[in-house]
Amino acid sequence: MGGTKIMVVQMKEVIKSAVFVVAGLILIIMLIYFFIPKGRNSAPGMDDGTAALLYMPGTYSAQIVLNNEPVDVHVTLSEERIEDITIDELADSQELFYPLINPTLDELASEILATQSLEVADSSENVVTRQVLLDAIAKAVAQGEQ
């Protein structure tokens, strides 16, 4: 009874198993690709010798409406930095009804340029104006992100 044993394997079972193995490997590779952090989320000045490119260089705009007239907020980006934040010239009626826009933008711009982050300290002054401008700046920066 210790003779040779013969095992019969059907070819369709082998092919079906190979397809499942390949599908499983593709699924695992896709999961790894989607859940591994991308290079832009890494901090600048990393030790691997590569500079992380955060932005597409250029000037990007977002629009806010003041006194039923649109005004553009412009954000100038380099590959790694926010370089400048400006606003279009306000009409006389806009400047009259919204006198805090320019000083608040200057304050926000200096904070953002110093920290290179849109996470600025909350201020008890000009809360609504700050938030409107910060939302517009965030939209403009989002346009230039890679």
C-alpha positions in Angstrom: 0.0 0.0 0.0 2.9 2.4 0.0 2.7 2.9 -3.7 2.7 6.0 -5.8 -0.2 8.3 -5.5 -1.6 10.1 -8.5 -3.2 13.5 -8.1 -5.3 15.0 -10.8 -5.4 18.8 -11.1 -7.8 20.3 -13.6 -6.4 23.2 -15.6 -9.4 25.5 -14.9 -8.7 25.3 -11.2 -5.1 26.3 -11.7 -6.1 29.3 -13.9 -8.8 30.4 -11.4 -6.3 30.3 -8.5 -3.8 32.3 -10.5 -6.4 34.9 -11.4 -7.3 35.3 -7.7 -3.6 35.6 -6.7 -3.0 38.3 -9.3 -6.2 40.2 -8.3 -5.1 40.0 -4.6 -1.7 41.4 -5.4 -3.2 44.2 -7.4 -5.5 45.1 -4.6 -2.6 45.1 -2.1 -0.5 47.3 -4.3 -3.4 49.7 -4.8 -4.0 49.9 -1.0 -0.3 50.6 -0.3 -0.3 53.3 -3.0 -3.3 55.1 -1.7 -2.4 55.0 2.0 1.3 55.8 1.9 1.8 59.6 2.4 2.9 61.5 -0.7 6.1 63.6 -0.9 4.3 67.0 -0.6 3.1 66.2 2.9 6.7 65.9 4.1 8.4 68.7 5.9 10.8 71.0 4.0 14.5 70.4 4.6 14.1 66.6 4.9 17.3 64.5 5.2 16.8 62.6 2.0 18.3 65.5 0.0 15.2 66.2 -2.1 13.2 69.4 -1.8 9.5 68.9 -1.5 7.6 70.9 -4.2 4.5 72.2 -2.5 3.1 74.6 -5.1 3.0 75.3 -8.8 4.7 78.7 -9.2 2.4 81.5 -10.3 -0.2 84.0 -9.1 -3.6 82.6 -8.2 -6.8 84.5 -7.5 -10.0 84.1 -5.5 -12.9 86.4 -5.6 -14.9 88.0 -2.7 -17.9 90.2 -3.2 -17.9 93.6 -1.5 -20.9 96.0 -2.0 -22.2 93.7 -4.8 -19.0 94.1 -6.7 -16.3 91.4 -7.0 -12.8 92.0 -5.8 -9.9 89.6 -6.4 -7.5 88.4 -3.7 -4.2 87.4 -5.4 -1.7 85.0 -3.9 1.8 84.6 -5.5 3.4 81.2 -4.9 6.9 79.9 -5.6 7.6 76.2 -5.6 8.0 76.1 -1.8 6.7 79.3 -0.4 3.8 81.8 -0.4 5.5 84.9 -1.7 2.9 87.6 -1.7 -0.8 88.3 -0.9 -2.5 91.3 -2.4 -6.0 92.6 -3.2 -7.3 94.5 -6.2 -7.8 98.2 -5.8 -11.0 98.9 -4.0 -13.6 101.2 -5.4 -14.5 104.3 -3.4 -17.8 102.8 -2.3 -16.2 99.6 -1.2 -13.5 101.4 0.7 -16.1 103.5 2.4 -18.3 100.5 3.5 -15.4 98.1 4.2 -12.6 100.2 5.8 -11.1 97.2 7.6 -10.3 95.2 4.4 -6.8 96.7 3.7 -5.5 96.8 7.2 -6.8 93.3 8.0 -5.3 91.9 4.8 -1.9 93.5 5.6 -2.0 91.9 9.1 -3.0 88.5 7.7 -0.5 88.6 4.9 2.4 89.4 7.3 1.3 86.5 9.6 0.9 84.1 6.7 4.2 85.1 5.0 6.1 84.8 8.3 4.7 81.3 9.3 4.1 80.0 5.7 0.9 78.6 7.0 -2.8 79.4 6.8 -3.2 78.4 10.4 -3.0 82.0 11.9 -3.7 83.0 15.4 -7.2 84.1 16.1 -7.7 87.7 16.8 -10.6 89.3 18.7 -10.5 92.2 16.2 -12.1 92.1 12.7 -13.2 88.5 13.1 -15.6 88.4 10.2 -13.3 90.4 7.9 -10.3 88.1 8.7 -12.4 85.0 8.0 -13.6 86.3 4.6 -10.1 87.1 3.6 -8.6 83.9 5.0 -11.2 81.8 3.0 -10.3 83.7 -0.2 -6.6 83.2 0.5 -7.1 79.5 1.2 -9.0 79.1 -2.1 -6.2 80.8 -4.1 -3.6 78.7 -2.4 -5.6 75.5 -3.1 -5.5 76.4 -6.8 -1.7 76.3 -6.8 -1.2 73.2 -4.7 0.2 70.1 -6.4 
